[in-house]
Amino acid sequence: MLTALAGGVGGSKLLTGLRHVMYPETGAVVVNTADDENFYGLHVSPDIDTIIYQMAGIGDDAKGWGIKDDTFNVLEMLGRMGLETWFKIGDRDFATHIYRTIRLNEGASLTQVTAELAEKLGVSWRILPMTDDPVKTIVETEIGPLPFQTYFVKHRYSLKVHGIRFQGIEKAKPVKEVVTALSHAQHIIIPPSNPVVSIGPILALQGVRDLLRNSNATILAVSPIVRGQALRGPAAELMKSMGYEPSPVGVAEMYHDFLDILVFDTADEELLQDVKRLGVKPLTTETIMESFEDRVKLATFCLKAVGYRS
């Protein structure tokens, strides 16, 4: 059994490659929910939705988020009514959030609703929210504390960051499905998601890090940093704010207590020994996924590295 820990665009790209290579076998994905936010009275789960849309084959590859060929009529009308529209939700995307909010208001858990959405959109993999409890990433910036989406989307991650905290993490627990997926996994893969705000909240949940440390699975991560820069988003800046070097070495330091293998780009080959000194096996290959073929190639490399056999 293969389990992935993921969030957002970087995670969804590799996951679609894994889905293709592993077919018809499936896996489980534990997804960050600390980016979840309320917009227009609706519960929005950006990382979950990005992964479901991509795994369903309806994601917008050009944007990296949302549904391909979506329209924005509802958002345009909301703007005409004087509401803020900086968080871009498409018309079909709205349907997802409406459904989720209705079901949550009926008493369903986020885990239940996510499974329903995945099934309705034809996703055979198990998409698991990291927790059903409320957790919110708060970015401490030069203008004060901001929810992650406000920092990331509204301010385009242009503000100086002083720190990160996960509001509610002390009381949050991983759902039993997550514990099972991690406990029974033979292989665990962490795609090139942001290690601070996508993977960080998952690792901060009660017991998750211990599960990984004690796991018999081969655990592999892919670095989202190439030549000191994030492939997408603020990973490099946020790693700096947390005191880590924005490089494969910094990623290895963040995961070294449970990580077996770190895959990073050939452009950073000079860091092989630095990663190895942390007790992590370093492997290099092309990690930039500009095409579907790139996703499949990297997925094949990672599956071979962890010893996956269909």
LINQUIRA-V266743 format. One record per pair of residues at least 12 apart in sequence whose C-alpha atoms are under 10 Angstrom apart, sorted by sequence separation. I is the first residue (numbers start at 1). J is the second residue. If there is no record, write none. Layout:
i->(I,I)
j->(J,J)
This chain:
i->(15,33,34,35,36,53,54,58,75,76,100,101,114,115,136,137,138,139,224,239,272,285,286,287,32,33,34,35,53,54,75,100,103,114,115,138,139,249,251,262,269,271,285,4,15,31,32,33,50,51,53,54,75,76,99,100,114,115,236,248,261,262,269,287,32,33,50,51,53,74,75,114,144,239,248,249,261,269,286,2,31,32,49,50,72,73,74,75,100,111,112,113,141,143,145,148,230,248,268,269,285,31,49,50,72,73,74,99,100,111,112,141,142,143,144,145,228,229,230,247,248,266,267,268,284,285,11,30,31,47,49,71,72,73,74,99,110,111,141,142,143,144,145,146,147,228,229,261,262,263,264,265,266,267,283,29,46,70,71,72,75,110,111,140,141,142,145,147,227,228,249,256,259,260,261,262,263,264,265,266,267,283,2,11,31,46,70,71,72,74,109,110,111,112,139,140,141,142,145,147,226,227,228,248,259,260,261,262,263,264,265,266,267,69,70,71,72,96,110,111,139,140,141,225,226,227,247,248,257,258,259,260,261,262,263,264,265,266,7,29,66,67,68,70,71,72,109,110,139,140,141,224,225,226,228,249,252,253,256,257,258,259,260,261,262,263,264,265,283,2,3,4,5,6,7,8,65,66,67,69,70,109,110,139,140,141,223,224,225,248,249,252,255,256,257,263,264,265,1,2,3,4,5,6,7,8,65,66,67,68,109,139,140,188,223,224,225,247,248,249,250,251,252,256,263,264,1,2,3,4,5,6,7,66,67,68,138,139,140,183,223,225,249,250,253,255,1,2,3,4,5,6,7,66,67,138,139,182,195,222,223,225,248,249,252,253,1,2,3,4,5,7,8,66,137,138,139,188,223,224,248,249,252,253,7,66,137,138,174,179,183,187,188,189,193,195,223,249,252,136,137,138,173,179,182,183,186,187,188,189,190,191,192,193,194,195,222,223,249,252,135,136,137,174,178,182,185,186,187,188,189,190,191,192,193,194,195,221,222,252,135,136,137,165,166,173,174,183,184,185,186,187,188,189,190,191,192,193,194,221,249,135,136,137,164,165,169,172,173,174,179,183,184,185,186,187,188,189,190,191,192,193,134,135,136,164,169,172,173,174,182,183,184,185,186,187,188,189,190,191,192,249,134,135,166,167,170,171,172,173,174,182,183,185,221,248,12,16,20,133,134,135,165,166,169,170,171,173,182,220,263,11,12,15,16,19,133,135,164,165,169,170,194,219,9,12,13,18,134,135,168,169,193,194,197,198,8,9,12,13,16,17,40,131,133,134,166,192,193,194,196,197,220,221,226,227,263,7,8,11,12,15,16,133,134,166,192,193,194,196,219,220,221,222,223,224,225,226,227,263,7,8,11,12,15,16,53,132,133,192,193,194,195,196,218,219,220,221,222,223,224,225,226,227,228,262,6,7,8,9,10,12,13,16,131,132,133,194,195,196,197,218,219,220,221,222,223,224,226,227,261,6,7,8,9,12,13,130,131,132,133,193,194,196,197,218,219,220,221,222,223,226,263,7,8,12,40,130,131,132,195,196,212,213,215,217,218,219,220,221,222,225,262,7,40,49,130,131,194,195,213,214,261,6,9,39,40,44,129,130,131,194,196,212,213,261,39,128,129,130,131,196,209,212,213,260,12,49,128,130,131,210,211,212,13,39,49,129,130,196,209,210,44,128,129,130,148,209,39,44,127,128,13,45,46,126,127,9,12,42,44,45,203,12,43,44,128,9,10,42,43,44,200,9,42,43,45,126,195,196,200,8,9,41,42,43,44,195,199,231,8,40,41,42,43,44,194,231,39,42,43,139,196,231,38,42,43,137,138,195,41,42,137,195,220,43,137,220,222,226,52,56,87,220,222,225,226,38,52,55,56,58,86,87,137,224,225,53,56,57,86,111,137,223,224,45,49,52,53,56,57,88,110,111,136,222,48,52,55,56,57,87,111,135,43,51,52,55,56,86,87,111,49,53,55,56,86,45,48,49,52,53,54,55,56,85,86,190,48,52,53,55,135,189,52,130,131,188,192,51,55,130,188,189,190,191,192,52,129,130,189,52,131,164,52,130,163,164,51,157,158,161,162,163,222,33,156,157,160,161,163,164,49,130,156,159,160,162,163,164,48,158,161,162,163,48,153,157,161,162,163,222,48,152,157,160,161,221,47,48,152,220,220,45,220,219,220,218,219,218,217,218,218,33,34,192,28,29,30,31,32,33,34,192,26,27,28,29,30,31,32,33,34,37,26,27,28,29,30,31,32,33,36,37,25,26,27,28,29,30,31,32,33,34,36,37,139,24,25,26,27,28,29,30,31,33,34,35,36,37,23,29,30,33,34,35,36,140,33,34,35,32,33,34,35,46,19,33,34,19,19,191,15,37,189,36,37,191,35,36,37,34,35,36,37,189,34,35,189,188,187,189,188,187,186,187,186,187,3,186,3,4,5,6,5,35,34,34,34,34,30,30,31,30,28,29,30,28,30,47,29,30,28,29,27,28,28,27,29,27,28,29,30,27,29,35,34,35,33,34,32,33,34,32,34,35,31,32,34,31,32,33,34,64,30,32,33,31,32,18,31,32,30,5,15,3,14,15,14,15,4,5,14,3,4,13,14,2,3,11,12,13,14,1,2,3,11,12,13,1,3,4,10,11,12,2,3,9,10,11,1,2,3,4,5,6,7,8,9,10,11,1,2,3,4,5,6,7,8,9,10,1,2,3,4,5,6,7,8,9,1,2,3,4,5,6,7,8,1,2,3,4,5,6,7,11,5,6,7,10,11,6,8,7,8,7,8,6,7,5,6,5,7,6,5,5,14,11,10,10,11,3,10,2,4,1,2,3,4,5,4,10,10,9,10,9,61,61,61,17,20,14,21,14,17,20,21,13,16,17,20,21,13,17,18,19,22,10,13,14,17,18,21,22,10,13,16,17,18,20,21,14,15,16,17,18,19,20,13,14,15,17,18,22,13,14,17,18,21,12,13,14,16,17,14,15,18,13,14,18,25,13,14,22,24,22,23,14,22,21,2,2,2,1,1,1)
j->(27,45,46,47,48,65,66,70,87,88,112,113,126,127,148,149,150,151,236,251,284,297,298,299,45,46,47,48,66,67,88,113,116,127,128,151,152,262,264,275,282,284,298,18,29,45,46,47,64,65,67,68,89,90,113,114,128,129,250,262,275,276,283,301,47,48,65,66,68,89,90,129,159,254,263,264,276,284,301,18,47,48,65,66,88,89,90,91,116,127,128,129,157,159,161,164,246,264,284,285,301,48,66,67,89,90,91,116,117,128,129,158,159,160,161,162,245,246,247,264,265,283,284,285,301,302,29,48,49,65,67,89,90,91,92,117,128,129,159,160,161,162,163,164,165,246,247,279,280,281,282,283,284,285,301,48,65,89,90,91,94,129,130,159,160,161,164,166,246,247,268,275,278,279,280,281,282,283,284,285,286,302,22,31,51,66,90,91,92,94,129,130,131,132,159,160,161,162,165,167,246,247,248,268,279,280,281,282,283,284,285,286,287,90,91,92,93,117,131,132,160,161,162,246,247,248,268,269,278,279,280,281,282,283,284,285,286,287,29,51,88,89,90,92,93,94,131,132,161,162,163,246,247,248,250,271,274,275,278,279,280,281,282,283,284,285,286,287,305,25,26,27,28,29,30,31,88,89,90,92,93,132,133,162,163,164,246,247,248,271,272,275,278,279,280,286,287,288,25,26,27,28,29,30,31,32,89,90,91,92,133,163,164,212,247,248,249,271,272,273,274,275,276,280,287,288,26,27,28,29,30,31,32,91,92,93,163,164,165,208,248,250,274,275,278,280,27,28,29,30,31,32,33,92,93,164,165,208,221,248,249,251,274,275,278,279,28,29,30,31,32,34,35,93,164,165,166,215,250,251,275,276,279,280,35,94,165,166,202,207,211,215,216,217,221,223,251,277,280,165,166,167,202,208,211,212,215,216,217,218,219,220,221,222,223,224,251,252,278,281,165,166,167,204,208,212,215,216,217,218,219,220,221,222,223,224,225,251,252,282,166,167,168,196,197,204,205,214,215,216,217,218,219,220,221,222,223,224,225,252,280,167,168,169,196,197,201,204,205,206,211,215,216,217,218,219,220,221,222,223,224,225,167,168,169,197,202,205,206,207,215,216,217,218,219,220,221,222,223,224,225,282,168,169,200,201,204,205,206,207,208,216,217,219,255,282,47,51,55,168,169,170,200,201,204,205,206,208,217,255,298,47,48,51,52,55,169,171,200,201,205,206,230,255,46,49,50,55,171,172,205,206,230,231,234,235,46,47,50,51,54,55,78,169,171,172,204,230,231,232,234,235,258,259,264,265,301,46,47,50,51,54,55,172,173,205,231,232,233,235,258,259,260,261,262,263,264,265,266,302,47,48,51,52,55,56,93,172,173,232,233,234,235,236,258,259,260,261,262,263,264,265,266,267,268,302,47,48,49,50,51,53,54,57,172,173,174,235,236,237,238,259,260,261,262,263,264,265,267,268,302,48,49,50,51,54,55,172,173,174,175,235,236,238,239,260,261,262,263,264,265,268,305,50,51,55,83,173,174,175,238,239,255,256,258,260,261,262,263,264,265,268,305,51,84,93,174,175,238,239,257,258,305,51,54,84,85,89,174,175,176,239,241,257,258,306,85,174,175,176,177,242,255,258,259,306,59,96,175,177,178,257,258,259,61,87,97,177,178,244,257,258,93,177,178,179,197,258,89,94,177,178,64,96,97,177,178,61,64,94,96,97,255,65,96,97,181,63,64,96,97,98,254,64,97,98,100,181,250,251,255,64,65,97,98,99,100,251,255,287,65,97,98,99,100,101,251,288,97,100,101,197,254,289,97,101,102,196,197,254,101,102,197,255,280,104,198,281,283,287,114,118,149,282,284,287,288,101,115,118,119,121,149,150,200,287,288,117,120,121,150,175,201,287,288,110,114,117,118,121,122,153,175,176,201,287,114,118,121,122,123,153,177,201,110,118,119,122,123,153,154,178,117,121,123,124,154,114,117,118,121,122,123,124,125,154,155,259,118,122,123,125,205,259,123,201,202,259,263,123,127,202,260,261,262,263,264,125,202,203,262,126,205,238,127,205,238,239,127,233,234,237,238,239,298,110,233,234,237,238,240,241,127,208,234,237,238,240,241,242,127,237,240,241,242,128,233,237,241,242,243,302,129,233,238,241,242,302,129,130,234,302,303,129,305,305,306,305,306,306,306,307,308,128,129,287,124,125,126,127,128,129,130,288,123,124,125,126,127,128,129,130,131,134,124,125,126,127,128,129,130,131,134,135,124,125,126,127,128,129,130,131,132,133,135,136,238,124,125,126,127,128,129,130,131,133,134,135,136,137,124,130,131,134,135,136,137,241,135,136,137,135,136,137,138,149,123,137,138,124,125,299,125,147,299,147,148,302,147,148,149,147,148,149,150,302,148,149,303,303,303,306,306,306,306,307,307,308,125,308,126,127,128,130,130,166,166,167,168,169,174,177,178,178,177,178,179,178,181,198,181,182,181,182,181,182,185,185,188,187,188,189,190,188,190,197,197,198,197,198,197,198,199,198,200,201,198,199,201,199,200,201,202,232,199,201,202,201,202,189,202,203,202,178,189,178,189,190,190,191,181,182,191,181,182,191,192,181,182,190,191,192,193,181,182,183,191,192,193,182,184,185,191,192,193,184,185,191,192,193,184,185,186,187,188,189,190,191,192,193,194,185,186,187,188,189,190,191,192,193,194,186,187,188,189,190,191,192,193,194,187,188,189,190,191,192,193,194,188,189,190,191,192,193,194,198,193,194,195,198,199,195,197,197,198,198,199,198,199,198,199,199,202,202,202,203,222,222,222,223,224,217,224,217,219,217,218,219,220,221,221,231,232,232,233,233,290,291,292,289,292,287,295,289,292,295,296,289,292,293,296,297,290,294,295,296,299,288,291,292,295,296,299,300,289,292,295,296,297,299,300,294,295,296,297,298,299,300,294,295,296,298,299,303,295,296,299,300,303,295,296,297,299,300,298,299,302,298,299,303,310,299,300,308,310,309,310,302,310,310,303,306,308,308,309,310)
